[in-house]
C-alpha cells in the first residue's frame, strides 16, 4: 500500500535554549494525496548515503542532486533541508529561508527556492551545496533532503504552535546547475505526486565520533516504621546528545528497579511496570534528544515489612545497545536499604565519574559506625541549550558514610537521613523533568525512522 506524504514527514522536537522554555512542534506536511493512494512522481532525488566517522567541529555538505524524469518541464523547484539539533547553519544563500516557530537560531528547517526552468529529462544540483557545522554535542544526528514543486510552508498550520517565522539568508544566491545525463540518480526514495504537486525525500544519517555517558543512581529518605521514599534517577552526563526516534516501538532506555524481600511497594511512578515480583521496568519521558545534563527520576513508596540485614535496592539500565556509552560501570547502582536491622544503612554505588563534571568522588567506600556523615553536592551544567540541574548538599548524621565511584553521598540514618548512590545531585521535580523533555523550539522536516540502527 502506498503511503501519503504525511506519513513521510515526521516532526523533530528540539529543546529550547532557555531553561524551562517550551515551544510547540511544527509539522511540515505536504497536501494530502488524492483518495485512492499517491501516484509515483517524476521528481527523483539522488541517492543519499550515511555520513560515518564525522568529527566534531568539521563541516558536512548536504546533497541536492535530483532529476526530472517526466515529459514536462518544471518552472520552479524547491529544495528543503531538515537540520538536526547537533548541526549548525553558518551561512545561508539569499534564496533560502530558515523557517521555524521561534527565534532564528532555533529555526531548523531550510527552504531554498529556485526560479529556474528544469527541463524534462534533466539532472540538476545546486551550484554550491548547503554546508553545516558539526557541534560539540552532536552524536547520532540526522538531517533530511526534499525536492518538490511547492513551498512546504503553505502546509504548516499556524494553530499548531503559533506563528511561522521565516528568516532569509544573507549570502550570495545559489542557482541550479544542469549535470551530465550520465550522472547517477537512481529511482529515488519515495517519489510521489498529489495533483500538480510532486516531491521526493530522503534521510541522511550523520554519525559523529562522540560519547554520551548514561548513568543511574538511587536514594532513600524517610524513617523505618513509616513510609519510606525511594527514588531512582537516570542521567545523561554527556557530552553527546542522543537522538531517539519517537515512533520506535521500544524506548531509548529503561531502568530496572529491584526492591529487596521484606519490603512492599505501596506506590510507584506511573511510568514503571512490575515485570516480576519486586522488579519494575521504568521508562523516561519520551524525547527526540536526550541532551547532556538531562535527568529523569522515578519515585516509589516502600513499606518495611521485615527488617532484613543487608537488604539492597538495585537499579540498572536496560534497552538497546549504547556503543557511545563507554563507561558501563555507572549503568547500574545498588543501595543498602535501611530496614531498621543491625545494618548501618548507607549506599553502595557502581560507576565512574561523569563526563559533564556533575559528580565527583573516588573509588571505594568508607564506613564508620557513629562517625559523621558526608557533606557533598554536585553541579550539573547542560550542553548547549540544555537545562541545568541544581547542586545539592546533604550532611549525614550518625551512621556510615559511603563514597561511590560515581559520587559522594551522605549516610542513611534511622533519623531520616539520606542514602544516596550515583551523582549525588538532588532529584528534579517531575514537572521540571517533563518540561525539559517537552517539545522544544525549531522545525525539522522529513526526518523518519531509520530502517537500521547501530
C-alpha positions in Angstrom: 0.0 0.0 0.0 1.4 3.4 -1.0 1.9 6.0 1.7 0.9 9.6 1.8 3.4 12.4 2.2 2.0 13.0 5.7 3.3 9.5 6.6 6.7 10.6 5.3 7.0 13.7 7.3 7.9 13.3 11.0 8.3 16.2 13.4 11.5 16.5 15.3 11.3 18.2 18.7 14.3 20.2 19.9 14.7 21.6 23.4 14.6 25.4 23.7 17.8 27.3 24.5 16.3 29.0 27.6 16.0 26.8 30.7 12.3 25.9 31.1 11.2 27.4 27.8 8.9 25.2 25.8 7.9 25.6 22.2 5.5 23.6 20.2 6.1 21.1 17.5 5.9 22.3 13.9 4.7 19.7 11.4 5.7 20.4 7.8 3.3 18.3 5.7 2.5 18.3 2.0 -1.1 18.3 0.8 -2.9 15.1 1.4 -2.8 12.7 -1.5 -5.9 12.1 -3.6 -8.3 9.4 -2.5 -7.1 6.0 -3.6 -3.4 6.5 -3.0 -0.4 8.5 -4.1 0.9 8.3 -7.7 4.6 7.9 -8.4 6.0 11.3 -9.3 8.6 12.3 -11.9 10.9 14.1 -9.5 13.7 11.8 -8.2 16.1 12.8 -5.5 19.7 11.4 -5.9 21.0 8.7 -3.6 21.8 9.8 -0.1 24.2 7.7 1.9 25.0 7.9 5.7 28.0 10.0 6.9 30.1 8.0 9.3 33.1 8.9 11.4 32.2 12.6 11.3 34.5 14.8 13.5 33.3 17.4 15.9 33.9 20.9 14.6 34.1 19.7 11.0 31.7 20.7 8.2 29.5 18.4 6.1 27.9 19.1 2.7 24.2 18.3 2.2 23.5 16.7 -1.2 20.8 18.0 -3.5 21.1 16.2 -6.9 17.7 15.5 -8.5 16.2 14.5 -11.9 13.0 15.4 -13.7 12.1 12.1 -15.4 8.8 13.5 -16.7 7.9 14.6 -20.2 7.1 18.2 -19.0 9.5 21.0 -18.0 9.0 22.5 -14.5 9.1 26.2 -13.9 10.2 26.3 -10.2 11.9 23.9 -7.8 12.3 23.9 -4.0 15.0 22.1 -2.0 14.2 21.7 1.7 16.6 20.5 4.4 15.6 19.3 7.9 18.7 20.0 10.1 19.3 18.1 13.3 20.0 19.9 16.6 23.6 18.9 16.6 24.3 20.7 13.3 24.6 24.4 12.8 24.0 26.5 9.7 26.9 29.0 9.4 25.7 30.7 6.2 22.6 30.6 4.1 22.1 31.9 0.5 19.7 34.7 0.0 17.3 32.5 -2.0 17.0 30.2 1.1 15.0 30.8 4.3 15.3 29.4 7.8 11.8 28.5 8.9 10.5 27.9 12.4 8.2 28.9 15.2 10.6 30.8 17.3 14.0 32.6 17.1 16.3 32.3 14.1 18.8 30.1 15.9 16.0 27.5 16.6 14.7 27.5 13.0 16.0 24.3 11.7 14.0 23.9 8.5 15.8 25.4 5.4 13.7 26.0 2.3 15.5 27.1 -0.9 13.6 28.4 -3.9 15.0 28.1 -7.4 13.1 30.1 -10.1 14.6 28.2 -13.0 13.2 26.0 -15.7 14.0 22.4 -15.0 13.7 20.7 -18.4 12.2 17.3 -19.0 14.8 14.6 -18.6 17.3 17.0 -17.0 19.5 16.3 -13.9 20.4 19.2 -11.6 22.1 20.2 -8.4 22.8 23.5 -6.6 26.0 25.1 -7.8 27.0 25.2 -4.2 25.9 22.6 -1.6 24.5 23.6 1.7 27.2 23.4 4.4 26.6 22.5 8.1 29.0 22.7 11.0 29.1 19.8 13.5 28.6 21.0 17.1 30.3 19.6 20.1 27.3 17.7 21.4 26.4 16.1 18.0 26.4 12.3 18.1 23.9 10.1 16.2 22.4 13.1 14.4 20.3 13.2 11.3 19.2 15.6 8.5 16.9 15.2 5.5 16.6 16.5 2.0 13.4 17.0 -0.1 13.0 18.2 -3.7 9.5 19.5 -4.5 7.4 21.6 -6.8 5.8 23.5 -3.9 6.8 25.5 -0.8 6.2 23.3 2.2 5.4 26.4 4.4 1.9 26.5 3.0 1.0 23.3 4.8 2.2 24.4 8.2 -0.7 25.1 10.5 -0.3 28.3 12.5 -2.8 27.0 15.0 -0.4 24.2 16.0 2.3 26.1 18.0 1.9 29.7 16.9 3.0 31.8 14.0 5.5 30.6 11.5 8.6 32.8 11.0 11.0 32.9 8.1 14.5 34.3 8.3 16.0 34.9 4.8 19.6 34.1 4.1 22.2 36.8 3.6 24.8 35.0 1.5 25.0 35.1 -2.3 22.1 33.4 -4.1 22.7 29.9 -5.4 21.5 28.6 -8.8 20.8 25.2 -10.1 23.4 23.7 -12.4 22.5 21.1 -15.0 24.6 17.9 -14.8 25.5 15.4 -17.4 22.8 13.0 -18.4 25.1 10.1 -17.2 25.0 11.4 -13.6 23.7 8.6 -11.4 20.4 9.4 -9.7 18.7 6.1 -9.1 15.0 5.5 -8.6 14.5 8.0 -5.7 13.4 7.1 -2.2 9.6 7.6 -2.5 8.9 9.8 -5.4 5.2 11.0 -5.1 2.6 13.1 -6.7 -0.6 14.8 -5.5 -2.3 16.6 -8.3 0.2 19.2 -9.6 2.4 18.7 -6.6 5.4 16.4 -6.7 8.1 15.6 -4.2 10.8 13.1 -3.3 12.7 12.9 0.0 15.4 11.0 1.9 17.0 11.0 5.3 20.7 11.4 5.9 22.3 9.9 9.0 25.2 11.9 10.4 27.1 9.6 12.8 29.6 11.7 14.8 32.7 10.5 16.8 31.4 11.4 20.3 30.3 9.8 23.5 27.4 10.1 25.9 27.6 8.8 29.5 24.3 7.3 30.6 24.2 6.6 34.4 21.8 5.7 37.2 21.6 6.2 40.9 19.2 5.7 43.8 18.4 7.3 47.1 16.2 6.6 50.1 14.6 9.1 52.5 12.2 8.5 55.4 12.0 6.7 58.7 11.6 3.0 59.2 8.1 2.3 60.5 6.7 5.0 58.3 6.5 5.4 54.5 10.0 5.2 53.0 10.6 7.0 49.8 12.8 5.5 47.1 13.9 7.4 44.0 15.8 6.1 41.1 17.4 8.6 38.7 18.7 8.4 35.2 21.2 11.0 33.9 22.9 11.6 30.6 26.2 13.1 31.7 27.1 13.9 28.1 28.8 15.3 26.3 26.7 14.0 23.4 23.0 14.5 22.9 21.4 11.1 21.9 18.8 11.3 19.2 15.8 9.0 19.6 13.0 8.3 17.1 9.7 8.7 19.0 7.9 6.2 16.7 10.2 3.4 17.8 8.4 0.6 19.5 10.8 0.5 22.4 12.0 3.5 24.4 15.6 4.5 24.1 16.5 3.2 27.5 14.7 1.8 30.5 15.7 1.3 34.1 15.1 -2.0 36.0 14.4 -1.2 39.7 14.5 -4.2 42.1 13.4 -3.9 45.8 14.5 -6.5 48.3 12.5 -9.1 50.2 10.8 -7.8 53.3 9.5 -4.6 51.6 6.3 -3.8 49.9 5.9 -1.2 47.2 2.8 0.8 48.2 3.1 3.4 45.5 5.1 3.7 42.2 5.7 6.0 39.4 3.1 5.6 36.7 5.9 5.1 34.2 7.0 1.9 36.0 5.6 -1.5 35.4 6.0 -4.5 37.6 7.6 -7.2 35.4 8.0 -9.8 38.2 7.5 -9.6 42.0 9.8 -6.9 43.3 11.1 -5.8 39.9 9.9 -2.8 38.0 10.8 -1.6 34.5 10.7 2.2 34.2 10.9 4.4 31.1 11.9 8.0 30.9 9.7 10.8 29.4 9.9 10.5 25.6 12.2 13.0 23.8 13.7 13.3 20.4 17.0 14.3 22.0 18.3 13.0 25.4 20.6 16.0 25.9 23.7 16.3 28.0 22.7 17.2 31.6 19.3 15.7 31.3 18.0 13.8 34.3 14.8 11.9 35.0 13.6 10.2 38.2 11.1 7.6 39.3 9.6 7.7 42.7 8.5 4.7 44.8 7.0 4.5 48.3 8.0 1.4 50.3 6.7 -0.2 53.5 9.3 -2.1 55.5 7.5 -5.3 56.5 10.5 -7.1 57.9 14.0 -6.0 59.0 16.5 -7.8 56.8 20.2 -7.2 57.3 22.0 -6.3 54.1 18.7 -5.7 52.1 19.6 -3.8 48.9 17.8 -2.0 46.2 19.3 -2.2 42.7 18.9 0.0 39.6 20.3 -1.0 36.2 19.9 0.4 32.7 18.2 -1.8 30.1 17.3 -1.4 26.4 19.2 -1.3 23.2 23.0 -1.3 22.8 24.7 2.0 23.5 28.1 2.0 21.8 28.5 5.7 22.5 28.4 5.0 26.3 32.0 4.0 27.1 31.6 4.0 30.9 29.5 0.9 31.7 30.3 0.9 35.4 27.7 3.6 36.3 25.0 1.9 34.3 24.0 0.1 37.5 23.8 1.0 41.2 22.9 -0.6 44.5 21.5 1.0 47.6 21.8 -0.6 51.1 18.3 -0.1 52.4 17.8 1.0 56.0 15.2 -1.5 57.2 15.8 -1.0 60.9 18.0 -4.0 61.2 21.5 -4.1 62.6 22.9 -2.7 59.3 24.1 0.9 59.5 22.4 1.7 56.1 24.1 3.9 53.6 24.7 3.3 49.9 26.7 1.3 47.5 27.3 2.6 44.0 28.9 1.1 40.9 30.2 3.7 38.5 32.8 6.1 37.4 32.8 9.9 37.3 30.5 11.6 34.8 31.7 13.4 31.8 29.9 16.6 32.4 31.6 17.3 35.7 28.3 16.8 37.6 29.8 14.3 40.0 32.9 13.9 42.0 34.4 11.2 44.1 37.0 8.4 44.3 36.6 4.7 44.1 35.7 2.5 47.0 33.7 3.2 50.2 34.4 4.1 53.8 32.2 3.3 56.7 32.4 4.1 60.4 29.6 3.4 62.9 28.9 6.5 64.9 31.1 8.7 62.6 29.9 11.8 61.0 28.1 11.7 57.6 29.5 13.2 54.5 28.5 16.6 53.1 28.6 16.9 49.4 27.0 18.3 46.4 27.1 18.4 42.7 26.5 20.9 39.9 25.4 19.7 36.5 25.6 22.0 33.6 23.8 21.0 30.5 25.1 21.1 27.0 24.2 23.8 24.5 20.6 24.8 25.0 20.3 22.3 27.9 18.8 22.8 31.3 21.0 22.7 34.4 20.2 20.6 37.4 21.0 22.3 40.7 23.5 21.2 43.1 22.7 19.6 46.4 24.2 19.3 49.8 23.5 16.6 52.4 25.0 16.2 55.8 24.6 12.7 57.3 24.1 12.1 61.0 25.4 9.1 62.8 25.8 6.1 60.7 28.0 5.3 57.7 29.4 7.5 55.0 29.8 5.9 51.6 31.8 7.3 48.8 30.9 5.6 45.5 33.0 6.0 42.4 30.2 8.0 40.7 29.8 10.5 43.6 30.0 11.3 47.2 26.9 10.7 49.3 25.6 11.2 52.8 24.8 8.2 55.0 21.4 6.7 55.7 20.3 7.0 59.3 17.4 5.9 61.3 16.8 9.6 62.0 15.6 10.3 58.4 19.0 10.9 56.8 19.8 10.4 53.1 21.1 7.3 51.5 22.3 8.0 48.0 24.2 6.4 45.2 25.4 7.9 42.0 25.9 11.5 41.1 24.9 13.0 44.4 22.7 15.7 42.9 19.2 16.2 44.1 16.4 14.7 42.0 14.5 17.1 39.9 10.8 17.7 40.3 8.7 15.6 38.0 7.3 18.7 36.4 10.7 20.1 35.7 11.7 16.8 34.0 8.6 16.9 31.9 9.2 20.4 30.9 12.8 19.6 30.0 11.6 16.8 27.7 8.7 18.7 26.2 8.6 19.8 22.6 11.2 22.5 22.0 11.8 25.2 19.5 12.9 24.6 16.0 11.4 22.8 13.0 12.9 19.9 11.2 11.3 18.4 8.1 11.1 14.9 6.7 13.1 13.0 9.4 11.7 9.5 9.5 12.6 6.4 11.4 15.8 4.7 10.4 15.4 1.3 9.0 18.6 0.0 10.6 20.1 1.3 13.8 23.5 0.8 15.3 
